[in-house]
Amino acid sequence: MQCSMDELRKNINEDVKLELSRLADTTGSIISELHNLRVEYSDIKESVTSLRTQQQASTGIITDLQDSVEHACDQVEATKKRMDKIEKQLSSEDLHSELASLKHSLKSLQVDSVKQQQRDRMFKVEITGLPESKSEDLEHILISIAMYARVSITCNDISHINRVQPMKSVPGRPRAIVAKLHSRLHKDNIIAGVRKHRGISTKDLSLPGEARALYVNEHLTPHNKELLKKCKDVAKTKQYQFVWVKNCQIFMRKHYKAPLVTIRVGDDIAKLL
């Protein structure tokens, strides 16, 4: 009987030890799992902290972008206001008045410039239509034209004479001759004398070859030459009987009893009735 009790105690002790061993193993496993959970929790916490930091940085960037956009919008609005102000200024009567004044001043300067250029040519006569020759004596030709016009001059009355290159060359057309005289009266009398004869030709000067018409006129500036051409064209359409040049100025008259019209600039032509 005593032996059976000892064996029972022994068996119970072994069972208790076995259960305690199993419990210890389970507890160790639980402790290990808890440790792993702590590690994972720590990692998750760090990740959350990092995300919060990134979120704060992104929020800062977005705020900066919003500020930049608002600043750009303010600049656009300010620019628009300045443009509106400029447009109002451009449409103001004062600006129109100032612009008209500037145009008038520019026109006056242009007229003065043309007058000065033409004034420099007051002693010059232009001869066109005379065929060119290598052996030509231009001074002798001018003296012959003056004799035909009943004006007596010598070489001493001629400052200089030469052919000039035209702005636009025409094949077969001889270059014009420009002569400057010491006396404006001689120049005026030569032109007037040729007009009294209703023109002149190479035959009148006893020049060889087929007779060719010559033209003796005032030496006009390119501007006034173009203006004279326009006057002649307008005279045909508006029935002006007379267009002529005197003292390097252009004149027009509709008929004998009509008032004299002086043409200085293109606007004067536009005013013709």
MOCORBEL-V315039 format. One line per field, one symbol per residue. ss: DSSP state (A for helix, B for strand, O for the rest). phi: phi as a letter, one per 40 degrees, with the letter a starting at -180 (. if undefined). psi: psi as a letter, one per 30 degrees, with the letter a starting at -180 (. if undefined). Layout:
BEGIN
ss = ???
phi = ???
psi = ???
END
This chain:
BEGIN
ss = OAAAAAAAAAAAAAAAAAAAAAAAAAAAAAAAAAAAAAAAAAAAAAAAAAAAAAAAAAAAAAAAAAAAAAAAAAAAAAAAAAAAAAAAAAOOAAAAAAAAAAAAAAAAAAAAAAAAAAAOOOOBBBBBOOOOOOOOOAAAAAAAAAAAOOOOOOAAABBBBBBBOOOOOOOOOOOBBBBBBOOAAAAAAAAAAAAAOOOBBAAAAOOOOOOOBBBBBBOOOAAAAAAAAAAAAAAAAOOOOBBBBBOOBBBBBOOOOOOOBBBOOAAAAAOOO
phi = .cccccccccccccccdcccccccccccccccccccccccccccccccccccccccccccccccccccccccccccccccccccccccccccccccccccccccccccccccccccccccbccbbbbbgcdcacccbccccccccccccgbcbbdccbcaaacbcccbcbdgccccbbbbbcbccdcccccccccccfhabccccfccgccbcbbbaccccdccccccccccccdccbfccbbabafgbcbbacadccccbcbbbcccccccc
psi = eeeeeeeeeeeeeeeeeeeeeeeeeeeeeeeeeeeeeeeeeeeeeeeeeeeeeeeeeeeeeeeeeeeeeeeeeeeeeeeeeeeeeeeeeegleeeeeeeeeeeeeeeeeeeeeeeeeeefgfgkkkklfkkkkegkjeeeeeeeeeeeghkjllfffjelklkkklejkkkfklklkkkklfkeeeeeeeeeeeeeghlllfefghklakkkklkjlkjlleefeeeeeeeeeeeeeghkfkklkkhgkkllkelefllkkkjelefeeffk.
END
